[in-house]
């Protein structure tokens, strides 16, 4: 003889809601514990948990009158709940669409009458050159670190000059980004992406 398959939690919820919708009455828990096993195949021991679960999800209403607690749910409640959910999701979608449109408009406005591309490329090119020069100088210093102190001092001085120049160009980039953010209210990540600026760009220590 095959073993009887149990009823899943979701199926119990659906059957319990069906019971409320069909009866369209107010019930106490003890009444449901008698009716649900007989008409919907939900064991009495699980009725309380199933009903409470539906109450927590707002699908079943409950009210204490005197010393008794009553439960009820009508088909119209489920319809209204789905309608409210649809309205909420629609509002969120409209809000997100408006925000995206505003961001796009701000980015477009930042481009109008301003062509910073050539200047940006020049700054980044100069910065890359200075960083490369600094790296070469550091290698040279490493080679002469145990040699002539005067050569070493000269290399260090050249490195400092290169470092200051690189940081100066970096400061210029940050200043331009700050002006764009304050003027057009554009997020920094949008500026970095739009103008191909490395998000990791920082001063040289």
N, C-alpha and C positions, 0 to 999 in steps of 0.2 A: 504494500500500500504506500503510495507516494506521500511525502511529507507536505503538509499544508503550508503554502507560502504566506508569509506575513505581509501586512499592509504597510507600505512605506509612509514616512512622515508627511511627504507632500500629498500623497493620496488621502491620508487622514484629514489634512487641512481642507482639501477640496470637498471631501464627503461631508465634513462638518459644516462648511459654508453652504453646501447644497441643502442640508437639513434646515438651516436657518431660513434660506431663501424659499424653500417649499412650504414651511410651516407659517412663516411670517408672524411669529408669536414671541412673547417674552418668556425666557426660561431661567429657572434656578439651576445650579450645577447638578444637584441631585436628580433633577428631572432629565437633564441631558445624559447623565450616566446610565439612565434606564432606557432612554429612547435610542441613543446613538448605537449601542451594541445591536439592538434588535432591527433597526431600520437601515443602518449604514455600515454595520460590521466593524465598528470601532470598539475595541475592548474598553470596559468601564474604567480600568486602571489608568488608561492614557487620555481619557476625555478631558480631565482638568488641564493637563499640559497642552493639549491641542488647542483648547479654547483660550488659554492664557496667551499662547503664541499668536493666535489670531487677534487678540486684543492688543498685544504689543505692536503688531503691524498695522493697527488702525482699521482692520477689516471687520471687527466685531465690537459693538459698543457695550458698555457695562455701567451699571449704576446701583448704588446701595440705597435701598428704601427700607427704613427702619432697621431691622436686624437681618434682612434678606438682601442678597446680591442677585441682580438680574442681568441676563445677557440677551442681546438681540442683534440681528443684522438683516437688512432688507436689500433686495437686488439693486435698488436705486443708489444705495451707499457705494457699492462697488463701481457703479457707473460714474458717480460723482468723483470718487477717488481717482479713477483713471483720467477723468477730464482735468482735474486739478494737476495731476502729474504731467499731463500733456502740456498744459498751460505753462507750468514751471519750466519744463524743458525748452518750450518755444521761447520763453523770455530769456533764458540763458543763451540760447543760440543767437537771438537777435542782439543781445548785449555783446557777445563775442564777435559777431559780424561787424558791429559798429566800431568796436575797439580796433579790429584789424584794419578797417577802412581808415580810421583816424591815423594809425601808425603809417600806413602807406601814403596818406596825404602829407604827413609831416616829412617823410623821407623825400617825397617829390618836391615839397616846398624848399627843402634844404638844397636841392640841386639847382633850382631856378636862379638864373643870374649869377651863379657861382660855378666856376670850373676849377676846382682845387686839384684835379687829377695830376696835372703836370707838376705842380708845386709839391704835391705829396710824393710823387715818384722821385723828384729831385732830392727831397729831404731824406727819404728812405735810402736812396742810393748813396748819399753822402754819409749817412749813419753807418751803412754797411761797410763802406770804404774805411771809415775811421775805426770801426771795430776790427776789421781785418788788419789794419796797420797796428793797432794796439796788440793784437795777438802776435804779430811778427816781432814787435819790440819786446814783448815778454819772453819770446823764445831767445832773442838775442841776449837779453839780460841773463837768462838761464845759462847761456854758453859762457858768459864773461863773469859770472858771479864769483868765481875764485881767481879772477884776473885783476887787471888794472882798476883800482878804485875810481879813478877819474872817468874811465869809460863807463863804468857801472853807474856813476852818478848822472852822467849825460843821458844814458839810456832811461834811467828812472824819470828824469826831467821830461824827456820826450814822451814817455808813457803818460805822465800826468797831463801834459798838454793835449794829447790825443783823447784821454779820458774826459777832460773838461769839455772838449769840443763835442764829443759824442753825447755827453749829458746835456749840453746846451741844445743840440738838435732834438734830443728826446724831450726836453722841456718845451721846445717849440711845438712839437706834436701834441703834447698834453694840453697846451694852451689853446691850440686850435680846436681840439676835441671838446674842451670845456666850454669854449665859446659856442660851438654848435649845439651842445646839450642845453645850455641856458637860453639860447636864442630860439631854437626850434623844438625844444622839449623832446629830443630823440635819445633813446637809451644808448649807453656806451657800446653795448654788444652790436647794435644795429650799425653804428658808425664804423666799428672795426670791420664788420663784414662788408659794408658798402664801399669803404675806401681801402680794403685789403691791408689793414693794420694788424700786426701780430698782437693778439690779446696778452701775450707774455712780455710785451715790450716794457722795459723798466730801466732805471738809471744803473750805471756801472759803479760798483763800489770801489 
